């Protein structure tokens, strides 16, 4: 999952702007929520491949848009916060 699409984010934001792209991000997150709910409704073992494929598709869309938002707000800042949050979660896990 480490393919770098950063070179495209500026192009997308320059073409469509933050407002449009942030709205697309919101839409994609909603679509992932719906896909995950549908997957849960079927049950992990019983979900047809079509449902699983849709979850994968929506994860890809959300990752693309979230990375674009990270580019807009500053990837370095987002990375720092992610690292802090991962450390906090690992600390919680280790103290169970």
N, C-alpha and C positions, 0 to 999 in steps of 0.2 A: 504493500500500500504506500510505498514511498515514491511513486512516480511524481515528478514535479510539474505541476500545471501552472505554477506561479506566473510564467511568462504570458499566459492567456488572461489572467485575472485583470490586469490593467486594461487590456483591450476590451474585455467585457464591460468593465465599469466605465471606461471612456465612452463606449458605444451606447449603453443603456442607462448608465447612472446608478448611483447608490439606491435611490428610492425604488426603482424598478427591481433591482437585483435583491434588495432586502425583502421585498414582497415575494419574489420567487422563492427565496430561502424559506420564508414562513409557509408558503404553499407546499414546498417539498417536505418540510418537517411534519406538516399536517398529513400529507399522503403517507409518510412513513408510519406515523401514529396509527392511521387507519389500517395499513397493511399488517402491522404487528398485532393489532387487535383482532383482525381476521385470522391471522395465524394462531393466536391464542384460542380463539373460539373453536377452531378445528381441532386443536390439540397438537402438540409437537409431533407425535407419532402418526397422526392421521391426516395431517395437512397435505393436500395434493401438491405435486411439484410446481404447479402453476402459482400457488399461493407462496411457496418458498421463493420462486423466481421473482415474484413481485416484491417481496421483502428485500431481496438482494438489489433489485433495480432501484428501489426507493432509498436504500442505504447509500448507494452510489450517488444518487442525486443530492442527498443531504450532505454527504461528505464534500462534494464539489462546491455546493453553495456555502457550507460552513467555512471551508478553506478560503473561498472568495471573500467572505466577511472578515476572516482573520487577516487576510492581505490588506483589506481596507482599514481595519482598526490597528494594524501593526502586528505582524507575525511574531516578532520578538516578545512583545508584551503578552500575547496569547500563550506563547510557549512557556514563559516564566510562570504564568498562572496555572497552566496545565501541570507543570512540574511540581508546583507547590501542592496542588490538589491531589496528584498521584501519590506524593509522599505522605500526605495526610491520610489518604485511604489505606495505603500500605501500613501505616502506623496503627490505624484502627484494626486492621486485619491481624497484625502481629500481636496485638494486645487482647485478642478474643480469648 
